[in-house]
Amino acid sequence: YHIGITLSETIAGFVLGTIIGTIAAILLWWNSTACDILQPYLVVLNSLPKTALAPIIIVWLGNNTKSIILIALLTSVIITIMSVLQGFIETDKDKIKLIRIFGGTKTEVLRRVVFPANIPVIFNALKINIGLSFVGVIVGEFLVGKAGLGYLIVYSSQIFKLDNVMLSVTVLAVLAALMYKVITKIENRYIKKI
């Protein structure tokens, strides 16, 4: 039961963080002025400990699953934006010029050059987000969870059942490894199609 709760919250935060982060990176790549203005703020936001914001999020959203998922999302979204955006910016300029010479629009540049060239960067961001999403969920469950592995760790440590604590930590490591394996398999299958 606790594994299912933690896994569902982690997957929700992971998927939302990846989608929102990638869309934000596309929008920032699209508008270079906004990118230049917002990049320093992204660095500042990345340096903030997102787990320290957890109590504020809980006050805003309440003592529920939404808070936990938002904490997981916040821990992963900034890294996704920064890594995917950097990949977009560093895309081969000659390929972009070639599309432009043949009359390609910015949409075609994104669709035919920038996005396909950065699929490995996106998969790398996915791999990083696995661990970050678990951290966000566990912190959320520490604070407001009524179920889940984070709740189980806190409850077990309060009643000195350290075997449950160690088992929960081990299960978290196994879950993270399994999610990493799934992402790696999807990545390998995608690369084989190319």
N, C-alpha and C positions, 0 to 999 in steps of 0.2 A: 504493500500500500504506500509506504513512505517513498520507496524508489519510484513508483509511478508518478506520484505528486511532483517530486523533484525533477524527474525527467521531462514531464509535460511542461512545467514552468521554464525549464532550461531551453527546451526546443522552441517554445514560444518566443522567449527573449532573444535567442540565437537567430531565428528566422527574421524576426522584426528588425533586429540590429543590423543584419546583413542587407536586407532589402532597403531599409531607410538610409543606411550608410552609403550603399552603392548609388541610390537615386540622388542623394545629396552630393556625392562626388561627381556625378554626371552634370548636375546643375552648376556646380562650381567650375568644372572644366568648360562648360558652355559659356559662362559669363566670367571672363578673365578679370574684370574689374572687381566683381564680388569676391572672386577667388583671392585676389591680392589683399583685399580688405579683411576677409574673414580668416585667412590662414594663421595669422598671429593669435587670433582668438581660439582657434582650434588647438594650437599648441598649449595655450594657457588652460583650456578646458581639459586637455589630455593630462596635464600635470596635476589637476585637482584629484584628490582621492574620492572617486564616485561613491565608495562605501560610506564616506563621511556625510554624504548628502541623503543617505537612506532615511534617517529620522525625519528630515524635512518632507521627503516624498510620502512617507507614511502619514504625516500630519495632513498633507494635501489630499491624498487619495483614500486615506483610511486604512484600517487594519485588515487588509484583504489580499487576495492573489494578484490583483492589478498592480499593487505596490511592488510586490516581489518581481513580477515580470518587467515592470518599468526600471527597477534597479538593475536587472540583468541586461536590459536593452541599453541603458546608459553606460554600463561598463564596457560594452563592445562597440557601440556605434561610432564613437570618435576615432578609435583605431581604424575601423573600416573606412571611414571617410578619408582619413589621412593617407592610408596605404594605397587605396584604390585611386585617389586623386593624384598621388605622386606617380603611380603607374601611367595614368592618362597623360600627365604632363610630359613624361619621359618617352612617350611613344615616338617611334622613328619619324622624324620630321620629313624625310625624303618621301616616304609613302604618303604622308598627308599632302605634301606638295603635288605629288603625282595625281591624286584624286582631284585636287583643286584645279590643276592644269586642264584636266578633262571636263571641267565644269561641274564638279561635284559640290553639293551643298554641305553645310556643316552636319546635317543629319546623316548624310551618306558617309562623311568622314568618320563620324561616331560609329555608325553601323558596320561599315566595311573595314575600317582600319583600327580605330582606337579600342573599341570594345573587344573584338576578337584577339587583338594583340595582348590584352590585359586579363584574359581568362585565367592564366596561371597566378596573377596577382590577386584576383578575386578568390581563387581557391586557397591561396595562402592566407588571406584575410579570414576565410571560413575556418581554417585550422586554428588560427589564433583565437577566434571568437568562441570556440568550444570551451576553452579553459576560462576565458573571461566571463562567459555566460554562467558557468557553474559557480564562479566566485560570487557574482551578483546575486544569484538565486540563494546560495547558502547564507550570505549576509542578510538578505531579506528574511529568510526563514529563521535565522538567529533572532531577529528583532520581532517579527510579527507572525511567524509560522505557527499554525496549529497542527501541521502535519508536514512530512518531508524529512529528508536526511538532515538538514540543518537543524530543524526542530528536535529531531531524535538525538543529535549530537549534544545540543544544549541541555535537553532533559536528562539524558544519560549521565552527563558530567555533573549535574546537580545532585543526582542520587548515587554518584560514585560507581556507576556501572561502566567502567572504562573499556570493558570488552565490547560493549555496544558502540562506544565512541570509535574505537579502532576499526570495528567492522564497518561502520558507516563511512569512515574515511577511505577504507579499502574499496568499498562499493563505488564511491565517488570516482576513485582512480580508474576502476574497471569501466564505468560508464563513459568517462572521458576518453579512454582508450578505444572503446567500441565506436563512439561517435567519430573519432579521428579516423578510424579504419573505414567507416562508411563514406566519409568525405573523400578519402584517398581512393577508394574503389570507384566512386563517381568520377573523380578527376581522371583516373587512368582510363576509364571507359570513354570519357569525352575526348581525351588526347588520342586514343586509338582511332576514333571516328575521323579526326583531322588527318 
